Amino acid sequence: MSVPSARIGIPSNTSERPGFSLVELLVVLGIVGLLIGLLLPAVQKIRGGAARTSCQNNLKQIGLALQNYHASHGRLPDGVPQNALRRPPVTVTWMAQILAQMDQAALSEGTERALVTHPLDPLCNPPHVGFSAVVKPYQCPSDGRLTAPVATRDRLSMACTSYMGVSGKQANDGVMGQYPGVRLTDISDGASQTVAVGERPPPDTFQAGGWYARLAPPNGYWGTLYGPDEDMPIINYPPPGERCGGPFVFGPGRTENPCDRYHYWSLHAGGANFLFADGSVHFFRHAARDILPSLATRSGGEVVNVSEW
């Protein structure tokens, strides 16, 4: 008796194998897409929270550096006066002045040497290599544009910062940007009641945002098309000739809008971080725009419960 060549239990027609139909495949893909859509906002929220925390740590490091600078010099860093010919000249920003306290010893020593040979031209690189040197704690991790030097309108290679000193409410009545620098004992409102530094991303035009020196065109004129850089008030009016209008106050902004360089804002959702004169850091939502002017003065006599914001 002959034995069949096909084994028992195995179909002779191997082309009829089990698998997904087109409808089932579309259903699976739809479910996967739905799950990804649900997870993506959560991942973005986690990343945003981590970037905000890292940004706060940057500001805390800056706050500690300011405290140590004050301990060594008896005052906070000098602001850059409008008249750069003042003696002794101050042509680099407060961020350049605290490099030693920011654990940037080599860059600090290079800046001191550059100020001896080129005291009135901080945009000249070299010797002012700090103009294009990226200092990571001066940059919010939410802004990927700043990880390398950028090209300015005048084709200069410039390193940027996400932070600016707060010079006051509307005038020079704040902590930063004063000449000579403010002493902590001058802050009669209390260091815990006075903001010193806030967030402000540079515009995509990069006509503002350098951390090392006040940006100016080659002819040396600090005009309306450039800045502000090292500090600005909470309520800010652009200089005459600027088409941005004003006043500008704390609120949302866009890097593609160059006029947003005139107010404090951030790339974080809903608000921005601010460093206080006592070294503490607080995240303020945009609803705090009405109380920030009171926190910007060093001796205005205002009392604000910061914990409520």
WOSUL-V232749 format. One record per backbone hydrogen bond with DSSP energy under -1.0 kcal/mol. CO is the residue of the C=O (numbers start at 1). NH is the residue of the N-H. Records with the same first field share a line. If there is no record, write none. Layout:
BEGIN
CO: NH ; NH
END
This chain:
BEGIN
7: 10
12: 14
13: 16
15: 17
21: 25
22: 26
23: 27
24: 28
25: 29
26: 30
27: 31
28: 32
29: 33
30: 34
31: 35
32: 36
33: 37
34: 38
35: 39
36: 40
39: 43
40: 44
41: 45
42: 46
43: 47
44: 48
45: 49
46: 50
47: 51
48: 52
49: 53
50: 54
51: 55
52: 56
53: 57
54: 58
55: 59
56: 60
57: 61
58: 62
59: 63
60: 64
61: 65
62: 66
63: 67
64: 68
65: 69
66: 70
67: 71
68: 72
69: 73
70: 74
82: 84
83: 86
93: 97
94: 98
98: 102
99: 104
100: 103
104: 108
105: 109
106: 110
107: 111
108: 112
109: 113
110: 114
111: 115
113: 117
114: 118
121: 124
124: 128
127: 129
128: 131
129: 132
131: 159
135: 138
136: 139
138: 162
140: 143
143: 146
150: 158
152: 155
156: 152
158: 150
159: 211
162: 200
164: 198
165: 232
166: 176
167: 174
168: 234
169: 235
171: 173
173: 298
178: 79
182: 76
183: 186
184: 187
186: 188
187: 190
190: 193
191: 278
194: 277
196: 166
197: 275
198: 164
199: 265
203: 206
207: 227
209: 161
212: 93
217: 220
221: 223
223: 226
230: 165
232: 167
236: 248
239: 242
248: 236
254: 257
255: 204
257: 260
258: 261
259: 262
260: 263
264: 251
270: 286
272: 284
274: 282
275: 196 ; 197
276: 279
280: 276
282: 274
284: 272
285: 288
286: 289
288: 291 ; 292
291: 295
295: 195
298: 189
304: 306
305: 308
306: 309
END
